[in-house]
Amino acid sequence: MGRRYFFLLGASLLIILGPERVLGQTPSPAPAEVDAASFPATTDDLAEPERLPVVEPGKLPERLARPVGAAPKRDDEVERIQAAPGNAPAPAAAPDPAAAAGAGGVVEGGFMQPLDRLPLGKHEVLLSVNVLAPQDMNINKEATVKIVVKNNGSADALGVVVRDDLPTGLEFVSSLPEAQRAASSLLTWSIGILQAGTEKVILVKVKPTQATPMDHAATVTFQAGSKARSRVLQPKLKVEVVQTPSIDKVLKGKAAEFRISVTNTGDGPARDVVVLAKLSAGLSHESGEKNDDNSFDLPIKEIGPGQREELPVMVVDAKQGGHQTCQVKATSPDVVFNKEEAEIEKALEVIEPKLKITLDAPEKRYTDTIASYTITLENPGSAPAKNVRVLATLPVSGQLVTPPPGAKYDPATRRITWTLSQIDPTEKPRTLTFEVKMGGIGFYQVTAEARADNAILAGDKRSTDVQGMADLDLVVRERRRVVDVDGTTTFQVRLRNYGSKEAANVQVRAEVSPNLRIEETAGGPTEPAKPADNNTKAMFPKIDRIQAGKEMTILIKVKVVNHDEKASAGVCRVFVSHDDLTQELEDMAMVKVAEGRRTANAKEPPAAK
């Protein structure tokens, strides 16, 4: 019980008198009140310490090595370093500060500070804050707290804001500079820019309202940044192609040249340039190299601003006629491709003469007949055909009737030759004709060809089927020229094949005048003829064939049946047809009919052999 009493008594004395008096120590004197007149009128009246130097990469801060009073490097010095030989070219001017927002605000481009306030190169901001408060304060008595913010870095601190959140039991009286109060206990000072090597002092008058230990804390926030300047270059490539010869036409089989040049019209270098030339299918490179797309490339390591590179002359051969092209394109990883400048297509018209020859010939002829041939020659190309020679070769069994005008004939080679100096593309087709007499049976082939300079060749050929022909001749003769009434006579019918082919399916029929009667027939077919119409007509059995060069004789015996003053003659008509005839052959013989014993008893002369 006694011990508890003494413990409570000691604690009461400690609270009332304080630890110094209880322990026998001399109490600390009351803090001296700061006269408000001693405060600087503004923060600008505070002396500005020297600015600290720029901290270069990889080195100690210069402020630790440079003599006292030496000025640090500024932005203009950084610019001079960057513009020195070996460094990047001088950058463009910085944006107008008037376009930037105030300190602490977001400006155009997304930066929190205007670009003109940011240093060039690497810099550092070392900002410290120190709160100096009396160790002891008396309750309900004003005291002064000092907040010191110092920039020990090499670059300005931007958007500096100091915040002081007063503890419970501490009342704000005033401050220099004046504070912004967002709440009863939160004090804020927007300092803005704190230059390198300077400090800012804030004096705060407070009054404690509670007798309790207090922690007085202040915080500071700021912004720091750096910038670098780069020169933006724009290299440009322009391709030019000059053709030799200058005209855009070249004869097929001849060479053309393309002179290619590439110019950098920009202000920066173009590196790893590749010039690609692509030829159309009708052109081939003189080297003879072949690839799938007929293209060739040439690398150029670098083309400086304003520099012009002349490439080796590209020689191409015109292999095909018509519209041909050479497409050239220049590319570089440093250049934004511009089709209008960096790509060009050079057109080349390859002209060529052409020959077209057509041979017209009969498809079918007979032996020993004449066939007519016509050669038509024209130039469907785009250039004149020069030194044209036309040749026509005759078959072995054919014979030229007569050499055509302006041509030469060589019997040894059976060849007709025409020579023409030139045939223009727009010229009317020329015609050349000749005649050939056919010989024996067979196919007669005639060939025609035309040749001109530059190895131009055209040809045509035609075959004529020469067939044999059955040339059957019919002759009817009477044995007696005068026959009495009731007398008889014989008409002789001779069939001879003068052709080169047999006469097949020969059909013979006979008709006599009304005053004659057919009594019998002989020769020719093995069977006799069949009479008709009161024996005034007779149809002979069909003769299978009469070979070429052979003949056949048929006899028709007739009798004179009466005498008519108006019909004093007897007539026998014979008609013959065979497979090769479209119309019957016809021949006739006539005898005079007379009345008298002399003529009636006269004997008929022997038949002609």
C-alpha positions as CSV (number, residue, x, y, z in Angstrom):
1,M,0.0,0.0,0.0
2,G,2.9,2.4,0.8
3,R,4.7,1.6,-2.3
4,R,1.6,2.3,-4.5
5,Y,1.1,5.7,-2.8
6,F,4.6,6.8,-3.5
7,F,4.4,5.8,-7.1
8,L,1.3,7.8,-7.7
9,L,2.8,10.8,-5.9
10,G,5.9,10.7,-8.1
11,A,4.0,10.5,-11.3
12,S,1.9,13.5,-10.3
13,L,5.0,15.6,-9.6
14,L,6.5,14.6,-12.9
15,I,3.5,15.7,-14.8
16,I,3.1,19.0,-12.9
17,L,6.7,20.2,-12.6
18,G,8.2,18.5,-15.6
19,P,11.1,16.1,-15.7
20,E,13.8,18.8,-15.6
21,R,12.7,20.2,-12.2
22,V,11.9,16.8,-10.7
23,L,15.4,15.5,-11.7
24,G,17.1,18.8,-10.7
25,Q,17.9,20.0,-14.2
26,T,17.7,23.7,-15.3
27,P,14.6,24.1,-17.5
28,S,15.1,25.3,-21.1
29,P,14.4,28.9,-21.7
30,A,11.2,29.7,-23.5
31,P,11.7,30.1,-27.2
32,A,12.3,33.6,-28.3
33,E,9.5,35.1,-30.2
34,V,10.4,36.0,-33.8
35,D,9.4,39.5,-34.8
36,A,7.3,39.5,-38.0
37,A,9.3,42.5,-39.1
38,S,12.4,40.3,-39.3
39,F,10.6,38.1,-42.0
40,P,11.8,38.9,-45.5
41,A,9.3,40.9,-47.5
42,T,9.1,38.2,-50.2
43,T,10.9,35.0,-51.1
44,D,12.8,36.9,-53.8
45,D,14.6,38.9,-51.0
46,L,16.4,35.7,-50.0
47,A,20.0,35.5,-51.2
48,E,20.3,33.1,-54.2
49,P,23.3,30.7,-53.8
50,E,25.5,29.9,-56.7
51,R,24.0,27.4,-59.2
52,L,25.4,23.9,-59.2
53,P,27.1,22.5,-62.4
54,V,25.8,20.1,-65.0
55,V,26.4,16.5,-64.0
56,E,28.0,14.8,-67.1
57,P,27.4,11.0,-67.7
58,G,30.0,8.8,-66.1
59,K,31.6,11.6,-64.0
60,L,31.3,13.0,-60.5
61,P,29.1,16.1,-60.0
62,E,31.2,19.0,-61.2
63,R,30.2,20.9,-58.1
64,L,32.6,18.7,-56.1
65,A,35.5,19.3,-58.5
66,R,35.2,22.8,-59.9
67,P,36.6,25.9,-58.2
68,V,34.2,27.9,-56.1
69,G,32.4,30.5,-58.2
70,A,32.8,28.7,-61.5
71,A,29.6,28.9,-63.6
72,P,28.0,25.5,-64.5
73,K,27.4,24.5,-68.0
74,R,24.1,25.8,-69.4
75,D,22.0,24.7,-72.4
76,D,24.0,26.9,-74.9
77,E,27.1,25.0,-73.9
78,V,25.4,21.6,-74.4
79,E,24.3,22.9,-77.9
80,R,27.9,23.8,-78.7
81,I,29.0,20.3,-77.7
82,Q,26.4,18.6,-79.8
83,A,27.3,20.8,-82.8
84,A,31.0,20.0,-82.5
85,P,32.6,17.7,-85.2
86,G,31.6,14.1,-84.7
87,N,28.4,15.0,-82.9
88,A,24.9,15.4,-84.3
89,P,24.2,18.5,-86.4
90,A,22.7,21.6,-84.7
91,P,19.1,20.9,-83.8
92,A,16.2,23.0,-84.9
93,A,15.0,25.9,-82.7
94,A,13.0,25.0,-79.6
95,P,9.2,25.5,-79.6
96,D,8.0,29.0,-78.6
97,P,7.6,29.1,-74.8
98,A,4.5,31.2,-75.3
99,A,2.8,28.0,-76.5
100,A,3.6,26.2,-73.2
101,A,1.4,26.1,-70.2
102,G,2.4,27.5,-66.8
103,A,4.6,25.6,-64.3
104,G,3.1,22.4,-63.1
105,G,0.5,22.2,-65.9
106,V,0.3,19.8,-68.9
107,V,1.4,21.5,-72.1
108,E,1.0,20.6,-75.8
109,G,2.6,17.4,-76.7
110,G,1.9,15.7,-73.3
111,F,4.9,17.3,-71.3
112,M,4.2,18.5,-67.8
113,Q,6.6,21.4,-68.3
114,P,7.4,23.7,-71.3
115,L,10.2,22.4,-73.4
116,D,12.2,25.6,-73.0
117,R,12.4,24.9,-69.2
118,L,13.9,21.4,-69.7
119,P,17.7,21.1,-69.9
120,L,19.6,19.4,-72.7
121,G,21.4,16.2,-71.9
122,K,21.6,14.3,-68.7
123,H,21.0,16.3,-65.5
124,E,19.9,15.5,-62.0
125,V,17.8,17.3,-59.4
126,L,18.7,16.7,-55.7
127,L,16.0,18.3,-53.6
128,S,16.2,18.2,-49.8
129,V,13.7,19.5,-47.2
130,N,14.5,20.3,-43.6
131,V,11.9,21.2,-41.0
132,L,13.4,23.3,-38.1
133,A,11.1,23.6,-35.1
134,P,11.8,24.6,-31.5
135,Q,12.6,21.7,-29.3
136,D,10.1,23.0,-26.7
137,M,7.0,25.1,-27.2
138,N,4.7,26.5,-24.5
139,I,1.0,25.8,-24.7
140,N,-1.0,28.7,-26.2
141,K,2.2,30.5,-27.0
142,E,3.2,31.3,-30.6
143,A,6.3,29.7,-32.0
144,T,8.1,29.8,-35.4
145,V,8.8,26.8,-37.5
146,K,11.3,27.0,-40.4
147,I,11.0,24.8,-43.5
148,V,14.1,24.9,-45.8
149,V,13.9,23.4,-49.3
150,K,17.2,23.2,-51.1
151,N,18.1,22.1,-54.6
152,N,21.6,20.5,-54.6
153,G,21.3,19.2,-58.1
154,S,22.6,20.4,-61.5
155,A,19.2,21.2,-63.0
156,D,16.2,23.3,-61.9
157,A,13.4,21.6,-60.0
158,L,10.1,22.4,-61.6
159,G,6.6,22.5,-60.2
160,V,7.9,22.5,-56.6
161,V,5.1,22.2,-54.0
162,V,5.6,22.1,-50.2
163,R,2.9,20.6,-48.0
164,D,2.7,20.9,-44.2
165,D,0.0,18.9,-42.5
166,L,-0.1,20.3,-38.9
167,P,-0.4,17.8,-36.2
168,T,-3.4,17.7,-33.9
169,G,-3.1,20.4,-31.2
170,L,-1.0,22.8,-33.3
171,E,-2.8,25.8,-34.7
172,F,-1.7,27.8,-37.7
173,V,-1.2,31.5,-37.1
174,S,0.6,32.9,-40.3
175,S,3.4,32.1,-42.7
176,L,5.8,33.8,-45.0
177,P,5.2,33.4,-47.8
178,E,1.5,33.0,-47.4
179,A,0.2,29.5,-47.4
180,Q,-2.7,28.0,-49.3
181,R,-5.1,26.2,-46.9
182,A,-6.9,23.3,-48.5
183,A,-8.1,22.2,-45.0
184,S,-7.8,23.5,-41.5
185,S,-4.5,21.6,-40.9
186,L,-3.0,21.3,-44.4
187,L,-0.8,24.1,-45.6
188,T,0.5,24.3,-49.2
189,W,3.1,26.5,-50.9
190,S,3.5,26.4,-54.7
191,I,7.1,27.5,-55.2
192,G,7.2,26.7,-58.9
193,I,10.8,26.7,-60.1
194,L,13.7,26.1,-57.6
195,Q,16.9,26.7,-59.5
196,A,19.9,24.5,-59.1
197,G,22.1,25.4,-56.1
198,T,19.4,27.6,-54.4
199,E,17.1,27.1,-51.4
200,K,13.7,28.3,-50.3
201,V,12.9,29.2,-46.7
202,I,9.3,29.1,-45.4
203,L,8.6,30.6,-42.0
204,V,5.5,29.3,-40.3
205,K,4.0,30.8,-37.0
206,V,2.1,28.2,-35.0
207,K,0.5,28.0,-31.6
208,P,0.2,24.7,-29.6
209,T,-3.1,24.2,-27.9
210,Q,-2.3,20.8,-26.3
211,A,0.5,19.9,-23.9
212,T,1.6,16.8,-25.8
213,P,4.6,15.8,-27.9
214,M,4.2,16.7,-31.5
215,D,5.8,15.6,-34.8
216,H,5.9,18.5,-37.3
217,A,6.4,17.1,-40.8
218,A,6.6,18.7,-44.2
219,T,6.8,17.1,-47.6
220,V,7.9,18.4,-51.0
221,T,7.1,17.3,-54.5
222,F,8.6,18.5,-57.7
223,Q,9.1,17.6,-61.4
224,A,12.4,17.0,-63.2
225,G,13.1,16.3,-66.8
226,S,15.6,16.3,-69.6
227,K,15.5,16.8,-73.4
228,A,17.5,15.9,-76.4
229,R,17.4,17.6,-79.8
230,S,17.6,15.7,-83.0
231,R,17.6,16.9,-86.6
232,V,15.1,15.1,-88.7
233,L,16.4,14.4,-92.2
234,Q,14.5,13.3,-95.3
235,P,16.6,11.6,-97.9
236,K,14.9,11.2,-101.3
237,L,15.7,9.1,-104.3
238,K,15.0,10.1,-107.9
239,V,15.5,7.7,-110.8
240,E,16.2,8.7,-114.3
241,V,16.5,6.5,-117.4
242,V,17.9,7.6,-120.7
243,Q,17.5,5.4,-123.7
244,T,20.0,5.1,-126.6
245,P,19.1,5.5,-129.4
246,S,16.9,8.3,-128.3
247,I,14.0,7.2,-130.4
248,D,11.7,4.7,-128.8
249,K,11.8,2.3,-131.7
250,V,14.4,-0.4,-132.4
251,L,14.5,-3.1,-135.0
252,K,14.1,-6.7,-133.8
253,G,17.4,-8.4,-133.4
254,K,19.2,-5.1,-132.6
255,A,20.5,-3.8,-129.2
256,A,19.2,-0.9,-127.1
257,E,20.9,0.8,-124.2
258,F,19.4,2.2,-121.0
259,R,21.5,4.7,-119.0
260,I,20.3,4.7,-115.4
261,S,21.1,7.3,-112.8
262,V,19.9,7.8,-109.2
263,T,20.0,11.1,-107.4
264,N,19.5,11.9,-103.7
265,T,17.4,15.0,-103.8
266,G,16.9,15.1,-100.0
267,D,19.0,16.4,-97.1
268,G,20.1,13.2,-95.5
269,P,22.2,10.2,-96.7
270,A,20.5,7.2,-98.3
271,R,22.2,4.0,-97.3
272,D,22.0,0.4,-98.7
273,V,20.4,1.6,-101.9
274,V,19.2,-1.2,-104.3
275,V,18.4,-0.3,-107.9
276,L,16.2,-3.0,-109.5
277,A,15.7,-3.1,-113.3
278,K,13.0,-5.4,-114.6
279,L,12.8,-6.2,-118.3
280,S,9.7,-7.3,-120.2
281,A,9.7,-10.8,-121.8
282,G,10.8,-9.5,-125.3
283,L,14.1,-8.0,-124.0
284,S,17.1,-9.9,-122.7
285,H,20.2,-8.6,-121.0
286,E,23.4,-8.8,-123.0
287,S,25.0,-11.0,-120.3
288,G,22.6,-13.7,-121.2
289,E,21.7,-14.3,-117.5
290,K,18.2,-15.6,-117.0
291,N,15.9,-15.6,-114.0
292,D,12.2,-16.1,-113.4
293,D,11.1,-12.5,-113.6
294,N,13.9,-11.2,-116.0
295,S,15.1,-8.6,-113.4
296,F,18.6,-7.4,-112.4
297,D,19.7,-5.4,-109.3
298,L,22.7,-3.3,-108.4
299,P,23.5,-2.3,-104.8
300,I,24.9,1.1,-103.9
301,K,26.3,1.5,-100.4
302,E,25.4,5.1,-99.8
303,I,24.2,8.2,-101.8
304,G,24.8,11.5,-100.0
305,P,22.5,14.5,-100.1
306,G,22.6,16.0,-103.6
307,Q,24.8,13.2,-104.9
308,R,24.1,11.6,-108.3
309,E,25.2,8.0,-109.1
310,E,25.6,6.9,-112.7
311,L,25.1,3.1,-113.1
312,P,26.9,1.1,-115.8
313,V,25.1,1.1,-119.1
314,M,22.5,-1.6,-119.4
315,V,22.6,-3.2,-122.9
316,V,19.6,-5.3,-123.9
317,D,18.7,-7.3,-127.0
318,A,15.3,-7.0,-128.7
319,K,14.2,-10.6,-129.0
320,Q,10.5,-10.1,-129.6
321,G,8.5,-7.5,-131.5
322,G,5.8,-5.3,-130.0
323,H,5.6,-3.1,-126.9
324,Q,8.5,-3.8,-124.5
325,T,9.4,-2.1,-121.2
326,C,12.3,-1.5,-118.8
327,Q,11.1,-0.8,-115.3
328,V,13.6,0.7,-112.8
329,K,13.1,1.2,-109.1
330,A,15.4,2.4,-106.3
331,T,14.8,1.6,-102.7
332,S,16.6,2.3,-99.4
333,P,15.7,1.5,-95.7
334,D,16.4,5.2,-95.0
335,V,13.9,6.5,-97.6
336,V,10.2,6.5,-97.7
337,F,9.4,5.1,-101.1
338,N,7.8,7.5,-103.5
339,K,6.6,5.8,-106.7
340,E,6.5,9.0,-108.7
341,E,10.2,9.8,-108.1
342,A,11.9,6.5,-107.3
343,E,10.3,4.3,-110.0
344,I,10.2,4.8,-113.7
345,E,9.1,2.7,-116.7
346,K,10.8,3.2,-120.0
347,A,8.8,2.0,-123.0
348,L,10.4,0.6,-126.1
349,E,8.7,-0.3,-129.4
350,V,10.4,-3.2,-131.1
351,I,9.5,-3.2,-134.8
352,E,10.0,-6.1,-137.1
353,P,9.3,-7.0,-140.7
354,K,7.2,-10.0,-141.4
355,L,6.3,-12.0,-144.4
356,K,3.1,-13.9,-145.1
357,I,2.9,-16.1,-148.2
358,T,-0.1,-17.9,-149.5
359,L,-0.1,-20.5,-152.3
360,D,-3.3,-21.1,-154.2
361,A,-3.5,-24.4,-156.3
362,P,-6.1,-26.6,-157.7
363,E,-6.9,-29.6,-155.5
364,K,-7.6,-31.9,-158.4
365,R,-6.5,-32.1,-162.1
366,Y,-6.4,-34.6,-164.8
367,T,-3.3,-35.9,-166.6
368,D,-2.0,-33.8,-169.5
369,T,-4.0,-30.8,-168.3
370,I,-2.7,-27.4,-167.2
371,A,-2.9,-26.2,-163.6
372,S,-2.7,-22.5,-162.6
373,Y,-0.9,-21.5,-159.4
374,T,-1.0,-18.1,-157.6
375,I,1.4,-16.8,-154.9
376,T,0.2,-14.0,-152.7
377,L,2.9,-12.1,-150.6
378,E,2.4,-9.4,-148.0
379,N,4.1,-7.8,-145.0
380,P,2.0,-7.8,-141.9
381,G,4.8,-6.5,-139.7
382,S,5.8,-3.1,-138.5
383,A,9.0,-2.5,-140.5
384,P,9.9,-2.8,-144.2
385,A,11.0,-6.3,-145.4
386,K,14.1,-5.8,-147.6
387,N,15.8,-7.9,-150.2
388,V,12.9,-10.3,-150.6
389,R,13.4,-13.5,-152.6
390,V,10.4,-15.7,-153.5
391,L,11.0,-19.3,-154.6
392,A,8.5,-21.8,-156.1
393,T,9.6,-25.4,-156.6
394,L,7.7,-27.6,-159.2
395,P,7.0,-31.3,-158.9
396,V,9.1,-33.8,-160.9
397,S,6.3,-34.7,-163.2
398,G,5.2,-31.2,-163.8
399,Q,6.4,-28.9,-166.6
400,L,6.4,-25.1,-166.5
401,V,4.3,-23.9,-169.4
402,T,6.3,-20.6,-169.7
403,P,8.4,-18.6,-167.3
404,P,6.4,-15.8,-165.7
405,P,7.3,-12.1,-166.2
406,G,10.2,-10.9,-164.0
407,A,11.1,-14.4,-162.8
408,K,13.9,-16.8,-163.6
409,Y,13.5,-20.5,-164.0
410,D,16.2,-23.2,-163.4
411,P,15.2,-26.5,-165.1
412,A,17.9,-28.4,-163.1
413,T,16.3,-27.5,-159.7
414,R,12.8,-27.0,-161.2
415,R,12.7,-23.7,-159.3
416,I,11.2,-20.3,-160.2
417,T,12.8,-17.3,-158.5
418,W,11.4,-13.7,-158.1
419,T,13.5,-10.9,-156.5
420,L,11.9,-7.9,-154.8
421,S,13.8,-5.0,-153.3
422,Q,11.4,-4.1,-150.5
423,I,7.9,-4.8,-149.3
424,D,6.4,-2.1,-146.9
425,P,4.0,-3.0,-144.1
426,T,1.2,-0.9,-145.6
427,E,1.7,-2.1,-149.1
428,K,-1.0,-3.9,-151.1
429,P,-0.4,-7.7,-151.3
430,R,1.6,-8.8,-154.3
431,T,0.5,-11.7,-156.5
432,L,2.8,-14.0,-158.6
433,T,1.3,-16.5,-161.0
434,F,2.6,-19.4,-163.1
435,E,1.2,-22.5,-165.0
436,V,2.3,-26.1,-164.8
437,K,1.3,-28.9,-167.2
438,M,0.4,-32.1,-165.4
439,G,2.0,-35.4,-166.3
440,G,1.0,-38.8,-165.1
441,I,-1.3,-39.8,-162.3
442,G,-0.2,-38.9,-158.8
443,F,0.1,-36.1,-156.2
444,Y,1.9,-33.0,-157.5
445,Q,3.3,-30.9,-154.6
446,V,4.4,-27.3,-155.2
447,T,6.2,-25.4,-152.5
448,A,6.6,-21.7,-152.2
449,E,8.8,-19.7,-149.7
450,A,9.9,-16.1,-149.2
451,R,13.1,-14.9,-147.6
452,A,14.2,-11.4,-146.5
453,D,17.0,-9.8,-144.5
454,N,17.2,-10.5,-140.7
455,A,16.5,-14.2,-141.3
456,I,12.8,-13.7,-142.1
457,L,11.3,-16.8,-143.6
458,A,7.8,-17.7,-144.6
459,G,6.5,-20.7,-146.6
460,D,3.5,-22.5,-147.9
461,K,2.9,-25.7,-149.9
462,R,0.0,-27.2,-151.8
463,S,-0.7,-30.6,-153.4
464,T,-2.7,-31.3,-156.5
465,D,-4.2,-34.7,-157.0
466,V,-3.6,-35.6,-160.7
467,Q,-6.0,-38.3,-161.8
468,G,-6.4,-40.3,-164.9
469,M,-9.4,-39.6,-167.2
470,A,-11.4,-41.9,-169.3
471,D,-11.5,-40.3,-172.8
472,L,-14.0,-42.6,-174.7
473,D,-14.4,-41.8,-178.3
474,L,-17.6,-42.9,-180.2
475,V,-17.7,-43.3,-184.0
476,V,-20.7,-44.6,-186.0
477,R,-20.3,-45.5,-189.7
478,E,-22.5,-47.1,-192.3
479,R,-21.2,-49.9,-194.6
480,R,-23.4,-48.9,-197.5
481,R,-24.4,-45.4,-198.4
482,V,-27.5,-46.4,-200.5
483,V,-29.9,-49.2,-199.6
484,D,-33.1,-50.3,-201.5
485,V,-36.4,-50.9,-199.8
486,D,-36.4,-54.4,-198.2
487,G,-32.6,-54.4,-198.3
488,T,-30.3,-54.7,-195.3
489,T,-27.2,-52.9,-194.2
490,T,-25.0,-52.9,-191.1
491,F,-23.9,-49.9,-189.0
492,Q,-20.5,-50.1,-187.3
493,V,-20.1,-48.6,-183.8
494,R,-16.5,-48.1,-182.6
495,L,-15.6,-47.3,-179.0
496,R,-12.0,-46.2,-178.3
497,N,-10.6,-45.1,-174.9
498,Y,-8.0,-42.4,-175.6
499,G,-7.7,-41.5,-171.9
500,S,-5.4,-42.6,-169.1
501,K,-8.0,-44.3,-167.1
502,E,-10.4,-47.1,-167.9
503,A,-14.0,-46.3,-168.8
504,A,-16.1,-48.3,-166.3
505,N,-19.8,-49.3,-166.6
506,V,-20.1,-48.4,-170.3
507,Q,-23.7,-48.3,-171.4
508,V,-24.5,-48.4,-175.2
509,R,-28.0,-47.9,-176.7
510,A,-29.1,-47.4,-180.3
511,E,-32.1,-45.8,-182.0
512,V,-33.0,-46.1,-185.8
513,S,-35.4,-44.1,-187.9
514,P,-39.0,-45.5,-188.5
515,N,-38.1,-46.8,-191.9
516,L,-35.5,-49.1,-190.4
517,R,-35.7,-52.2,-188.3
518,I,-33.0,-53.6,-186.1
519,E,-32.6,-57.3,-187.0
520,E,-29.5,-58.3,-185.0
521,T,-26.4,-57.0,-183.2
522,A,-22.9,-58.4,-182.9
523,G,-19.6,-57.6,-181.2
524,G,-19.2,-55.8,-177.9
525,P,-21.0,-57.5,-175.0
526,T,-21.2,-61.3,-175.1
527,E,-25.0,-61.1,-175.0
528,P,-27.1,-59.4,-177.8
529,A,-28.9,-56.2,-177.4
530,K,-32.6,-56.2,-176.4
531,P,-34.8,-54.6,-179.1
532,A,-37.7,-52.3,-178.2
533,D,-40.4,-50.2,-179.8
534,N,-40.9,-52.4,-182.9
535,N,-37.2,-53.0,-183.2
536,T,-36.4,-49.3,-183.6
537,K,-34.4,-49.3,-180.4
538,A,-31.8,-51.5,-178.8
539,M,-30.3,-51.5,-175.3
540,F,-26.9,-53.3,-175.1
541,P,-25.8,-55.1,-172.0
542,K,-23.5,-53.0,-169.7
543,I,-19.8,-53.2,-170.5
544,D,-17.8,-53.5,-167.3
545,R,-14.8,-51.6,-168.5
546,I,-12.8,-50.5,-171.5
547,Q,-9.2,-50.1,-170.6
548,A,-7.2,-47.0,-171.5
549,G,-5.9,-47.3,-175.1
550,K,-8.3,-50.1,-176.0
551,E,-11.2,-50.1,-178.3
552,M,-14.4,-52.1,-178.9
553,T,-16.6,-52.6,-182.1
554,I,-20.3,-53.2,-182.1
555,L,-22.3,-54.1,-185.3
556,I,-26.0,-53.3,-185.8
557,K,-27.8,-54.9,-188.7
558,V,-30.9,-53.1,-190.0
559,K,-33.5,-53.6,-192.8
560,V,-35.3,-51.0,-194.8
561,V,-39.0,-51.7,-194.5
562,N,-40.7,-49.1,-196.8
563,H,-40.1,-46.1,-198.9
564,D,-41.4,-42.7,-197.9
565,E,-40.8,-39.8,-200.3
566,K,-40.5,-37.6,-197.2
567,A,-38.0,-40.0,-195.5
568,S,-35.5,-40.8,-198.2
569,A,-32.8,-41.6,-195.6
570,G,-32.3,-44.1,-192.9
571,V,-30.6,-42.9,-189.7
572,C,-28.9,-44.8,-186.8
573,R,-28.1,-42.9,-183.6
574,V,-25.9,-44.4,-180.9
575,F,-25.6,-43.1,-177.3
576,V,-22.8,-44.1,-174.9
577,S,-22.3,-43.3,-171.1
578,H,-19.9,-44.4,-168.4
579,D,-19.0,-43.5,-164.8
580,D,-16.8,-40.4,-165.6
581,L,-19.4,-38.8,-167.9
582,T,-22.1,-36.5,-166.7
583,Q,-23.7,-36.4,-170.2
584,E,-24.0,-39.1,-172.9
585,L,-21.8,-39.2,-176.0
586,E,-23.8,-39.3,-179.2
587,D,-22.9,-40.1,-182.8
588,M,-24.9,-41.1,-185.9
589,A,-24.7,-42.5,-189.4
590,M,-27.1,-42.2,-192.3
591,V,-27.9,-44.3,-195.5
592,K,-30.0,-43.3,-198.5
593,V,-33.1,-45.4,-199.2
594,A,-33.8,-46.0,-202.9
595,E,-36.2,-48.1,-205.0
596,G,-34.7,-50.3,-207.8
597,R,-33.6,-53.8,-208.7
598,R,-29.9,-52.8,-209.0
599,T,-29.7,-51.5,-205.6
600,A,-31.9,-54.2,-204.2
601,N,-29.8,-57.0,-205.5
602,A,-26.5,-55.3,-204.8
603,K,-24.2,-57.0,-202.3
604,E,-23.0,-55.2,-199.3
605,P,-19.3,-54.5,-199.2
606,P,-17.2,-56.2,-196.6
607,A,-17.1,-54.6,-193.2
608,A,-14.2,-52.3,-192.5
609,K,-11.6,-53.5,-190.2
